[in-house]
Amino acid sequence: MWRKILGYGLIAGIVVGLPMFALTGLVHGHIPEPWGMVIGYTTMLIALSTVFVAIKRYRDQELGGVIGFWRAFGLGLGISAVAGVLYVVSWEIAVAVSGLDFGASYTQALIEQKKAAGVAPEELARFVAEMDAFRIQYANPWFRLPLTFTEIFPVGVIVSLVAAGLLRNPRFLALRHA
């Protein structure tokens, strides 16, 4: 099972990491926020589809067509964790190569949104102080690395839950013998 976790986790990590690396390098963080989120989470779902494939293949090829929920869920979580680590590594490399100061550009964009919304000066000052604190925290790798991991891992947990729930039923996409 460990080989499946590492193998499928590497595939998922590459599938999610390469587009993120390419987009970060090409656009230097200047992609509109809603589009960046759509592209990012769509890529995560495509990459984490390997969880479903891995559980199905493990169930059918090694377990004779039957797998329990917890074993399937554990396999999915392992794959998601490996993919998450590669996602974090890809993000760190992309930011280093592109020279992007994500913390500063992200906080500046949020501050501009608040200004455009016409919030009261006191509220804006409080928000700017919060964003300044976030920017400083984001510069610390002990804050940034786990935060980046939490972008993808919850998606992996959901995909793992769904895949384990569906594939624990041996009649769901049943193994067909020739």
Summary of the structure (lengths in Angstrom):
residues: 178
radius of gyration: 19.9
end to end distance: 25.8
largest distance: 72.0
contacts: 549
relative contact order: 0.17
helix: 83%
strand: 0%
